[in-house]
Amino acid sequence: MSFSKKKKQKQDNSRNQKISKFSKPITFNPGVLVFLVIFVYIIIMIVSYFRQSHITPYEVKLGSLAINNTYDGVILRDETVISSDFSGYINYYARESEKVNAYSMVYTVDSTGKLAEMIGDESAEESSISNESLSDIKTNISNFAVDFKPENFIDTYNFKYNIEGVVLKLANTAVLANIDKLRAENYADSIDFGYAPSSGIIEYSTDGYEGLTAETITPEQVAGEGYEKNVLHSNDLISEGDNAYKLITSELWTVLVEIDEERAQSLEDEDYIEVRFLKNNYTAWAAVTVLRQNGKTYAKLDFNNSMITFASDRFVEVELLDNAREGLKIPNSAITERTFYLIPEDYLTTGGNSKDEGFNRESYLEDGTLSAEFVPATIYNNADGMLYVDESVFKIGDYVIKPETGERYAISKQASLIGVYNINKGYADFKQITILNQNEEYAIVKSNSEYGLAVYDYIALKGDSVTENDFIYD
C-alpha cells in the first residue's frame, strides 16, 4: 500500500471520529397535562365523596296514621248493693236501668208465696202490654242478635234472664194495681215492701265489682278473669240480708283500659279524647288520665253523662278516636334525641348592636378584670321558664349574668329533647317535635309549634347519623 493511500485512510478515520449524535428535543403536549389535572381532581373528589357523611332529605307532609285503637275496658261506677230486710219470694216493680226516686217502691217480699201464684194467674190470662213495654222487649232482642258472638255464649243466658225480668216486671205491675184485692183476702200482712233509700238507677244484678275504683282494681279484675255476674230474678226465694238489687247513684262513671307504654306517652299530653263504643256506635268525650300501677299501664276515661246507656254493662269495647287526627307525618328514622343546657329565661338578652338573642357570660380580661361577654345562642325550647341552649355554646361551670340585676347563674342543669334535623338552609338545624301518634314506621307530630316543624320542611331521613350544623352535600 502506498504512503498516499495510508494517509487518506487515516484522514477518513479521523473525520468519522468527529461525528456526534444529538437526541431529539422533548415537545410539550398541553393535552396530557390537562388530562392529568382532571384525573387527579376526579380522584380527590371520589375520595372526598366517600369520606363525607351524606344526608338524605325527606319532605315533611300532612298525614295520619292507621292505628288499632280498639280496647276492652272495664266500667266502674258509684254503685251500692241494697240488701233485703225480709225473707220470702221477691218481686220487682221498677224496670231495670230505670231511674227511681228516693223512697219509691222497688220490690215486695211475699213470705207465703201467694203473690207468686197470683202473678202466674195474671200471666196466664189474656192481657195487653203498652207500646213502650213492647218496644223494650224488641230492643233487647235486637241488641242481643247484633252483639252475639259464639265465643261469648254465656251472654245467651244473660239475655234470657233479662227478657224474663222484663216480662215478670210487667206482670208484677198488674198485680200491684190490684193490691187492694190481696188485702181483702187477708194476705196483706204477708207482703213486705222495699223502698229505695235514695234516687238512682236500678240494676238487678251484682258481680263483686261494686265499690272498686281505678286505683284499687287488680289487673285480674280488669281482664275479667273469673268474672261472674249474679242476676237477680223476680219470684226468687231470698233470705233476710241477701242482695235485693243494685243502685247506681251518680252520673259520673269510668272506663279503664289497659294500654302499652308507647300509647300512654301519646295520651299523657291529652286532657280529653273522643271515644266510640262499639256496642252501639255511640261517641262521647272523656277526660283521659294515664295510670301506672301493679306493673300495668292504663288509660282512665272519665265520663259525666250517658251512664244509664251502659248501666247494665261491666265490660265494654271502645275505640279511641284520636287516630283520626292529622299532623306532620315523618319517618321514625328521622327522630333523634339531643341534650341541652338549661338556663332561666330571665337571663336571656340581646346583643348591643344587634337583635341576636343570647346571654352575658362572665369572663376575665387580660389584666384580670372581671367582665361580661355577650354570647349569641339559639333557643331550642322554653319549658317552665327554662331555656334549652346548645351545649357547644357553653360548658358546665360557666356563669351567665342577669341583665337587670347582675345576678349570676352557674350552668349545670341538662335536659334532653326529642326532635329532627331541619335541613332547609343547607345545614342541619335541630328542631324539637311533639309526637301525637306513632306506629312502627311513622310518627304524627304537632305542626307550626314555636320551635318545631312546618309542612314542606325538609329534614334528615336518618337523624342519628347527623350532628348540628352538618352541611348538606348533593
Sequence and secondary structure as in RCSB ss.txt:
>XXXX:A:sequence
MSFSKKKKQKQDNSRNQKISKFSKPITFNPGVLVFLVIFVYIIIMIVSYFRQSHITPYEVKLGSLAINNTYDGVI
LRDETVISSDFSGYINYYARESEKVNAYSMVYTVDSTGKLAEMIGDESAEESSISNESLSDIKTNISNFAVDFKP
ENFIDTYNFKYNIEGVVLKLANTAVLANIDKLRAENYADSIDFGYAPSSGIIEYSTDGYEGLTAETITPEQVAGE
GYEKNVLHSNDLISEGDNAYKLITSELWTVLVEIDEERAQSLEDEDYIEVRFLKNNYTAWAAVTVLRQNGKTYAK
LDFNNSMITFASDRFVEVELLDNAREGLKIPNSAITERTFYLIPEDYLTTGGNSKDEGFNRESYLEDGTLSAEFV
PATIYNNADGMLYVDESVFKIGDYVIKPETGERYAISKQASLIGVYNINKGYADFKQITILNQNEEYAIVKSNSE
YGLAVYDYIALKGDSVTENDFIYD
>XXXX:A:secstr
  HHHHHHHHHHHHHHHT           HHHHHHHHHHHHHHHHHHHHHHS    EEE EEE      EEEEEE
EEEEEEEE SS EEEEE S TT EE TT EEEEEESSSHHHHHHHHHHHS     HHHHHHHHHHHHHHHHH  G
GGTHHHHHHHHHHHHHHHHHHHHHHHHTHHHHHHTT GGGEEEEE SS EEEESEE S TT  TTT  HHHHHTT
T   EE  TT EE TTSEEEEEEEEEEEEEEEE  HHHHHHHTT SEEEEEETTTTEEEEEEEEEEEETTEEEEE
EEESS GGGGTT SEEEEEEGGGG  EEEEEGGG EEEEEEEEEGGG EE TTS  EEEEEEEE TTS EEEEEE
E  EEEEETTEEEE TTT  TT EEE TTT  EEE   EEEEEEEEE TTSB EEEE  EEEE SSEEEE SS T
TS  TT EEES GGG  TT B   
